[in-house]
Amino acid sequence: MGYAARHAVATIVDDVSSPTDEILHGVESDLEEQADPVRATKEKAYLHSASTHLGVSVPALHRIARSTSRGLSRPTMLEVAVRLWDEPVPPVHERRFVAADILANRSELLTPADVPLLERMVRESGTWAIVDTLAPRVLGPIVEQHPDEMADVLDAWAADSDRWLRRSVVLAHLPSLRAGRGNWPRFTRYADGLLADKEFFVAKAIGWVLRDTARRRPDLVLNWVEPRMSRMQRVTAREVVKPYPAGVQKRLMAAHGVPAAG
């Protein structure tokens, strides 16, 4: 491992003085063991990332987070996640990934009181590679379990200039809608308001949720999207049509104004 990567994980104090320190020590050791400088360079370039990268694979990060999150109390879980996220400076991508994954693995412990922390993480993430854990797997369960308390939060995020907050509003509805549950009227209210959003990561997210919802409830989605095809960004439209037969795809893409994908 190169000096920069080794320095990024070497935040361990000599004398482990608390359970949280011990947990962080374990995460740091696991990350150091799995680090790959060649992969780190490629990944940093691919993600256009300003963070330090260690080159740990996503499956390995999931294993580390899963092992770390087992049995944590709510206070310890939050402390571990925050310290992984905030330390060191500049941030380390893999530490932040593990922090988000720990929160996702123990999302049953989270409440609307944790949304300010989640909002900070989304704003600071700077990449879909972390937002796409935070939004569906952390924010999503809170939204589904506390719909009334979260309504104003989602309204504010949907109107925010931060593209990752807007993407999060959309993806927060993905798990429940994909499973055949979810609040379809609420999701489509946000989706309708964001159809003209030219930000790729927002438009792609809308198409993603519509596509996955259509796999279980094709008629529900078709009835909503067909009169709106002309208003969609192209990336949204191309995702939306994927679950449908060729004839329906052709009709929808004609309504959008471009040829159907071959």
Residue pairs with C-beta under 8 A, 6 or more apart in sequence:
1 32
1 35
1 37
1 54
2 37
4 52
5 35
5 37
5 40
5 52
5 53
5 54
5 55
6 32
8 52
8 54
8 88
8 92
9 28
9 31
9 32
9 35
9 54
9 92
9 95
10 28
10 32
11 24
11 28
11 87
11 88
12 21
12 24
12 25
12 28
13 21
16 22
16 25
19 76
20 76
20 79
20 80
20 83
23 68
23 72
23 76
23 80
24 80
24 83
24 84
26 68
27 64
27 68
27 80
27 84
27 95
27 98
30 60
30 64
30 67
31 54
31 56
31 64
31 92
31 94
31 95
31 98
32 54
34 54
34 56
34 57
34 60
34 64
35 54
35 55
35 56
36 54
36 55
36 56
36 57
37 55
38 55
39 55
39 56
39 57
40 53
40 54
40 55
41 53
41 55
42 55
43 49
43 53
43 55
43 93
44 51
44 53
44 93
47 93
47 127
47 129
48 127
49 93
49 126
49 127
50 90
50 126
51 90
51 91
51 92
51 93
51 96
51 126
52 90
52 91
52 92
52 93
53 92
53 93
53 94
54 92
54 93
54 94
56 64
56 94
58 97
61 94
61 97
61 98
61 101
62 101
64 98
65 97
65 98
65 101
65 102
65 104
65 105
66 101
66 105
68 80
68 98
68 102
69 77
69 101
69 102
69 105
69 106
72 80
72 102
72 106
74 106
74 109
77 102
77 103
77 106
77 109
78 114
78 117
80 99
80 102
81 99
81 100
81 102
81 103
82 99
82 117
84 95
84 96
84 98
84 99
84 102
85 91
85 95
85 96
85 99
85 121
85 124
87 95
91 124
93 127
93 129
93 130
96 121
96 125
96 130
97 129
97 130
97 133
99 121
100 121
100 125
100 130
100 133
100 134
100 138
101 133
103 110
103 118
103 134
103 138
104 133
104 134
104 137
104 138
107 137
107 138
107 140
107 141
107 142
108 141
110 118
110 138
110 141
110 142
111 142
111 146
112 142
112 146
112 149
112 150
112 153
114 142
115 139
115 142
115 150
115 153
118 134
118 138
118 139
118 142
119 153
119 157
119 165
121 130
121 134
122 131
122 134
122 135
122 139
122 162
122 164
122 165
122 168
123 162
123 164
123 165
125 131
125 134
125 164
126 164
128 164
128 167
128 201
131 164
131 167
131 168
131 171
132 171
134 168
135 167
135 168
135 170
135 171
135 172
135 174
136 171
136 172
136 174
136 175
137 175
139 168
139 171
139 172
140 171
140 172
140 173
140 174
140 175
140 176
141 175
142 150
143 150
143 154
143 172
143 173
144 175
144 176
144 181
144 182
144 183
147 183
147 186
154 169
154 172
154 186
154 190
157 165
157 166
157 168
157 169
158 165
158 166
158 169
158 190
158 193
158 194
160 166
163 199
163 201
163 202
164 201
166 194
166 197
166 199
166 202
167 199
167 201
167 202
167 205
169 190
169 194
170 187
170 190
170 191
170 194
170 202
170 205
170 206
170 209
171 205
171 208
171 209
173 182
173 183
173 186
173 187
173 190
173 209
174 208
174 209
174 212
176 182
176 183
177 184
177 187
177 209
177 212
177 213
178 209
178 212
178 213
178 215
178 216
179 216
180 216
180 217
182 213
184 213
184 220
187 209
188 224
191 206
191 209
191 210
192 228
194 202
194 203
194 206
195 206
195 228
195 231
195 232
195 233
195 236
196 231
196 233
197 203
197 233
198 233
200 233
200 235
203 232
203 233
203 235
203 236
204 235
204 236
204 239
206 232
206 236
206 239
207 232
207 235
207 236
207 237
207 238
207 239
207 240
208 239
210 221
210 224
210 225
210 236
210 239
210 240
211 239
211 240
211 242
211 243
213 220
213 221
214 220
214 221
214 222
214 240
214 243
214 244
215 243
218 243
218 244
221 240
222 244
222 248
225 232
225 240
225 252
226 252
226 255
229 237
229 240
229 252
229 253
229 255
229 256
230 255
230 256
230 257
232 240
232 256
234 256
234 258
237 252
237 253
237 256
237 258
238 253
238 261
240 252
241 248
241 249
241 252
241 253
241 260
241 261
242 249
244 252
246 260
249 260
249 261
250 260
252 260
253 259
253 260
253 261
254 260
